[in-house]
Amino acid sequence: MDNPRKRLCQRDGESEEETDQLYFNGYASIEVHEEMLMDTVRTMTYRDAILKNQDLFKDKIVADIGAGTVYAVEASDMAIQTRLEIVLPEKVDIIVSEWMGYCLLYESMLKSVIHARDSWLKPEGYLFPSTATLHIAPFVDEEYEDRLGLWEDMSSRYKVAMKSMIPFAKKCISANVELKQLMMEDIVASPLQVCRLNIHKVTPRDIEDIAQNFEFKCYGWNRVHGFTLWFDVEFPGNIVLSTSPFKESFHWSQVVLYLDEPFRTVQDTLIRGSIRLQKGKQPRDLAIQLKYSVDNSAEKEQLYDTGYWTTGVSSVTSPER
Ligand SMILES: C[S@@+](CC[C@H](N)C(=O)[O-])C[C@H]1O[C@@H](n2cnc3c(N)ncnc32)[C@H](O)[C@@H]1O
């Protein structure tokens, strides 16, 4: 069964109902819950957010949207009962939910939280988390060079010249949206915000089409292999869960968008561009459009679809283009 957090294959022509069925079937398998619960930083941040706000929780009615392995509102067979169509006997004071997908919005679970908020949360109620921010930055990846170097090595290894494969290998790598744990030294310019969502106010329309311009000034001599995305969420009481490469690692890692053509930078190289996240080919996927130019060179455009998640060299799929 696919891990619903990252579907590794694309299913053309799938309906919304089929996607939902597969999504919830995925969450009915124990592996994905093991992965989430073994992410101690994630789980402990939720625990801290609740314990450090115990005055808010004391004697209050709380709904956990997508409770997973405990008894509450849960749509997969992992739950004893209930879907979001249930009617609660009264409004709730607090909604807790761990809804964040890769790139924040992959999986589309935020829409369920918005639905629950609008249906059940008291006007003065609290949301855990209450804000979410998506960040972007250019990155360098030495492993990318090793992956291309492999084709150069073939002549010494097997006495077969295979350097001509390099352009195709680059296309294959950049056709996928990849998950990778980056380190702070891999980030080559100050990160910027793609969006900041106030969970009390955000609407389904706000997250249908998110577009942001960016302008990065690079730190120095480097090679940029792509752009990476990660998110932070904040809970009441200034408790932050950050999946940034500057912090401890999470099962979310970072999302990396490799470029067809990596480029060199020097101090203050200017990268201008924009990123846009919209619904992908399947209802819970994202289509990502990246445009960028380097020091006022001609603008390049790359498109990505999160139907093509990969987690490294072994699972790179060939591009259709
Ligand atoms: C990321 S998991 C979190 C599980 C658990 N809260 C935890 O933190 O370990 C999200 C859960 O929400 C459930 N879910 C997603 N959309 C839902 C919906 N519309 N109604 C009820 N449950 C939903 C999924 O089946 C999944 O178990």
The ligand as an SDF file (V2000), in Angstrom:
LIG
                    3D

 27 29  0  0  0  0  0  0  0  0999 V2000
   -0.9230   12.9970    9.2180 C   0  0  0  0  0  0  0  0  0  0  0  0
   -1.9950   11.8650    9.9170 S   0  0  0  0  0  0  0  0  0  0  0  0
   -1.9450   12.2730   11.6200 C   0  0  0  0  0  0  0  0  0  0  0  0
   -2.3410   11.1500   12.5240 C   0  0  0  0  0  0  0  0  0  0  0  0
   -2.2570   11.4560   14.0360 C   0  0  0  0  0  0  0  0  0  0  0  0
   -3.0180   12.6490   14.3810 N   0  0  0  0  0  0  0  0  0  0  0  0
   -0.8240   11.6710   14.4250 C   0  0  0  0  0  0  0  0  0  0  0  0
   -0.4260   12.8240   14.5880 O   0  0  0  0  0  0  0  0  0  0  0  0
   -0.0880   10.6760   14.5310 O   0  0  0  0  0  0  0  0  0  0  0  0
   -3.5180   12.4780    9.3500 C   0  0  0  0  0  0  0  0  0  0  0  0
   -4.7060   11.5840    9.6340 C   0  0  0  0  0  0  0  0  0  0  0  0
   -5.8760   12.2950    9.2820 O   0  0  0  0  0  0  0  0  0  0  0  0
   -6.8040   11.4070    8.6630 C   0  0  0  0  0  0  0  0  0  0  0  0
   -7.6730   12.2400    7.8340 N   0  0  0  0  0  0  0  0  0  0  0  0
   -7.3410   12.9410    6.7360 C   0  0  0  0  0  0  0  0  0  0  0  0
   -8.4130   13.6010    6.2410 N   0  0  0  0  0  0  0  0  0  0  0  0
   -9.4700   13.3010    7.0660 C   0  0  0  0  0  0  0  0  0  0  0  0
  -10.8430   13.6350    7.0600 C   0  0  0  0  0  0  0  0  0  0  0  0
  -11.3690   14.3960    6.1010 N   0  0  0  0  0  0  0  0  0  0  0  0
  -11.6250   13.1420    8.0520 N   0  0  0  0  0  0  0  0  0  0  0  0
  -11.1110   12.3690    9.0280 C   0  0  0  0  0  0  0  0  0  0  0  0
   -9.8110   11.9790    9.0570 N   0  0  0  0  0  0  0  0  0  0  0  0
   -9.0060   12.4460    8.0920 C   0  0  0  0  0  0  0  0  0  0  0  0
   -5.9140   10.4400    7.9040 C   0  0  0  0  0  0  0  0  0  0  0  0
   -6.5700    9.2240    7.6390 O   0  0  0  0  0  0  0  0  0  0  0  0
   -4.7270   10.2920    8.8680 C   0  0  0  0  0  0  0  0  0  0  0  0
   -4.8890    9.2280    9.7490 O   0  0  0  0  0  0  0  0  0  0  0  0
  1  2  1  0
  2  3  1  0
  2 10  1  0
  3  4  1  0
  4  5  1  0
  5  6  1  0
  5  7  1  0
  7  8  2  0
  7  9  1  0
 10 11  1  0
 11 12  1  0
 11 26  1  0
 12 13  1  0
 13 14  1  0
 13 24  1  0
 14 15  1  0
 14 23  1  0
 15 16  2  0
 16 17  1  0
 17 18  1  0
 17 23  2  0
 18 19  1  0
 18 20  2  0
 20 21  1  0
 21 22  2  0
 22 23  1  0
 24 25  1  0
 24 26  1  0
 26 27  1  0
M  CHG  2   2   1   9  -1
M  END
$$$$
